[in-house]
Amino acid sequence: LSAAGMVIAEDGATFRLAGSDALGTASYGVPLTLNGTGVANATTYTGYLGNVTLNGGNLTSDATPNGAGSWVLFGNVTATADATISAENVNVGLTSASRDFNVAAGKVLTFSGSYADAAPVTGVSSLSKSGNGTLLLTGSAKTYTGTNTVTGGFLKFADAAQLGASSATVHANLVLAGGSLEFTGGGFGRNFLVKDGGAGFNATSVANPFVVSGSDQIDFDNTTPVVARPLTLSGSSNLANTFTAGLLDNADASRAFSSVVKNGVGQWIIGGAGNALAPDADVSVNGGVLGFYLNALGSTSSNGNVNLANNATLRWESTNSQDLGARLKVADGATATIRFENTTSATTFNTGINFAVGANTGTGALVKSGAGELILAAANTFSGGLNVSEGKVTVNQSGALGTGAATVSNTGTLVVNQTVANDIHVTGNGTTGGTLVSATSLGNVDVGDHGTVARGVSIGSFTTNSLTLAGGARLEFKIWDITKAAGIGYDQYAINSLDLSGASVSNKVVIKLVSLTDGTNLGAAGNLSLLQGASGIQHFSFGSFNTAGLNLGANTNVNDLFTFDTSQFTYTGGTASAASLWAIDFNTANGAITLTAVPEPSTYGFGLGA
């Protein structure tokens, strides 16, 4: 066919090039279109192609095509549907050139054949990938010695040799300019050059984490950027996919990555000194988990926002306690998770969290997870609330919880060291629950099944404006020395309004008795001996409540709604005590709450006020 011709193989049809058939020449190529399951097969003769459009189908060849190649590409390849190139010895002809493979979004072009330089007169073949879809390099060896450029979508491969035979140490042989590499083979050590459009890495393997960790692996194009250069980390893999690549040289801020973008439901961990990022680089976690080490997202003085989308997680890795509080942003109505893995030293947010940026008014919410501790040392202005689901959050400033409600759930602990007005919900699921520890006065607190409230390590008073206790809720009561006053020798509760409508005789509130040897350390009670006879009846001023604020719901006797857990209590000398030897009395006339212990369950009776 002449240059003015065109070949179209419709769905189900096969175009076969054989014998003395001529399709183009070494000077020009003929356009080719494959539709549906159409096939173009070069058997014993070379076909010279112009632009190739793959609306499906397979561009193939015999296993041992003509020495000049099966198909010589004078034009680019466009794939609008899933398609395959299985032909062997595809090349670009006698003149060195790069051919672009443009794949539509959501589609995969599988190149399982071989891509080579021309022979016997060598024309160096290069490859570029554009479009939002995926070009999969697999199968036969790719022996071309030219460059690879990715300007869009994904270039996927499991073996770095699929990128050809050019030197892996020369950064310019692999150019990232808006597209992403999808490597499923594990550690990726090939050097690369970043141009306008930025670099992306897409992790999808369920067997091998995608690790980019070369010491001088990144080079930035020296020209002043015209468009942004984001670092995009994406994919569905939940393995320890890691980006810690180092710089070839210390790039100017204007040449470095302009932002970090985490897409997809998978996990990425970013490390390094942060010198590959511009000082004002924003970080956007749009899904999944982004873990980071110290300074990997910029130094403490960096001023770029860290934007967390709904259900996204930002994770501080095990050695990291960097303060990024002032940079955190969560959109209105969204809930994001901040996870802390450092159990050696706490992470302290010394500057306030403020989600109000742009059109957002600050109604975003945070979930704190991970075993590490977060200390809130500044006033925060977000109103969506904080949920402590794991580890510990310590409040050292009265405005640290913002203006929303705080929730303590699962195995989380909230320690409040400054007076706060926030509503606090301590939830439980009947098996585990959150723990609220407070040495200061609180607002409204409600406690669910297996949720716990406590005074803290040392003995003192727990004070709240209102306390709502569901059946199964736990109140910790520490005892050191019965001869000392309430709040000094043992804990004391000061409750304004008390709501017990969620408890019942069959699902009681649990008082956890804890003995201390010296006022702070667990062990046998320092001064509370097990006595016999009448002197064995011992009373504690457990606390007080506002009788006008008591809500029993359908219950009739407040004292029937409590039981005891003595698993952490022993008398002086080490004698254990049974739960049946303890009782509590709520005096509905004066609001006094009295705890009573007796030496034996049946020897002594005592009147419990109703």
Stockholm file with secondary structure:
# STOCKHOLM 1.0

chainA/1-610         LSAAGMVIAEDGATFRLAGSDALGTASYGVPLTLNGTGVANATTYTGYLGNVTLNGGNLTSDATPNGAGSWVLFGNVTATADATISAENVNVGLTSASRDFNVAAGKVLTFSGSYADAAPVTGVSSLSKSGNGTLLLTGSAKTYTGTNTVTGGFLKFADAAQLGASSATVHANLVLAGGSLEFTGGGFGRNFLVKDGGAGFNATSVANPFVVSGSDQIDFDNTTPVVARPLTLSGSSNLANTFTAGLLDNADASRAFSSVVKNGVGQWIIGGAGNALAPDADVSVNGGVLGFYLNALGSTSSNGNVNLANNATLRWESTNSQDLGARLKVADGATATIRFENTTSATTFNTGINFAVGANTGTGALVKSGAGELILAAANTFSGGLNVSEGKVTVNQSGALGTGAATVSNTGTLVVNQTVANDIHVTGNGTTGGTLVSATSLGNVDVGDHGTVARGVSIGSFTTNSLTLAGGARLEFKIWDITKAAGIGYDQYAINSLDLSGASVSNKVVIKLVSLTDGTNLGAAGNLSLLQGASGIQHFSFGSFNTAGLNLGANTNVNDLFTFDTSQFTYTGGTASAASLWAIDFNTANGAITLTAVPEPSTYGFGLGA
#=GR chainA/1-610 SS CCTTCCEEECTTCEEEECTTCCBSBTTBCEEEEEEEEEEEEECSSCEEEEEEEEEEEEEEECSSCCTTCSEEESSCEEESSSEEECCSSBBCCSSCEEEEEEECTTCEEEECSCBCCCSSSCCCEEEEEESSSEEEECSSCCCCCSCEEECSSEEEESSGGGGCSSCTTCGGGEEESSCEEEECSSEECCCEEECTTCEEEEECCSSSCCEECCTTCEEECSSCCSSCCEEEEEESCCSCCEECCCBSSCCCTTTSEEEEEECSSSEEEECSCSTTEEEEEEEEECSSEEEECTTTTCCTTCCCCEEECTTCEEEECTTCCCCCGGGEEECTTCEEEEEECCCSSCEEECSCCCCCCTTCCSCCEEEEESSSEEEECSCCCCCSCEEECSSEEEECSTTTTTTSCEEECTTCEEEECSCCCSCEEECBCSSCBCEEEESSEEEEEEECTTCEEECCSSCCEEEEEEEEECTTCEEEEEESBTTSCBTTTBCEEEEEEEECTTCBTTBCEEEEEEEBSSSSSBSSCTBCCCCCGGGGCEEEEEEEECGGGEECTTCSCGGGGEEEEEEECBCTTSCBCCGGGEEEEECTTTCEEEEEECSSTTTCCCCCCC
#=GC SS_cons         CCTTCCEEECTTCEEEECTTCCBSBTTBCEEEEEEEEEEEEECSSCEEEEEEEEEEEEEEECSSCCTTCSEEESSCEEESSSEEECCSSBBCCSSCEEEEEEECTTCEEEECSCBCCCSSSCCCEEEEEESSSEEEECSSCCCCCSCEEECSSEEEESSGGGGCSSCTTCGGGEEESSCEEEECSSEECCCEEECTTCEEEEECCSSSCCEECCTTCEEECSSCCSSCCEEEEEESCCSCCEECCCBSSCCCTTTSEEEEEECSSSEEEECSCSTTEEEEEEEEECSSEEEECTTTTCCTTCCCCEEECTTCEEEECTTCCCCCGGGEEECTTCEEEEEECCCSSCEEECSCCCCCCTTCCSCCEEEEESSSEEEECSCCCCCSCEEECSSEEEECSTTTTTTSCEEECTTCEEEECSCCCSCEEECBCSSCBCEEEESSEEEEEEECTTCEEECCSSCCEEEEEEEEECTTCEEEEEESBTTSCBTTTBCEEEEEEEECTTCBTTBCEEEEEEEBSSSSSBSSCTBCCCCCGGGGCEEEEEEEECGGGEECTTCSCGGGGEEEEEEECBCTTSCBCCGGGEEEEECTTTCEEEEEECSSTTTCCCCCCC
//
